[in-house]
């Protein structure tokens, strides 16, 4: 199985991505749409939500209810991503199982797995 995306740019730095029946736009300058790093951070946190839900169930925490993640991507002097941090809030109290849930969510999140090790999010739950 493979994942396929068709990307087209007719001019400038904006790219339209066809993903199955969905269309998204990414603008490298961030003027007309999210920029490339913002799109990456959004994909990362969007992947982390279901990973947290499954991890909480597997670690006997139960249903997390509403989850919100504030994502910070720090840039280096070359405007490249240097670090990622997640500040996670859940409706449910995870108590002393937070580290277990984070460890399991890191194992489950496909975007986390795809990033180079130094860019794995520092997670505060």
Buried (B, 14 or more C-beta within 10 A) or exposed (E): EEEEEEEEBEEEBBBBBEEEEEEBEBBBEBEEBBBBBBBBBEEBBEBBBBBBBBBBBBBEBEEBEEBEBEBEBEEEEEEEBEBBEBBBEBEEEBEEBBEBBBEBBBEBBEBBEEBEEEBBBEBEB
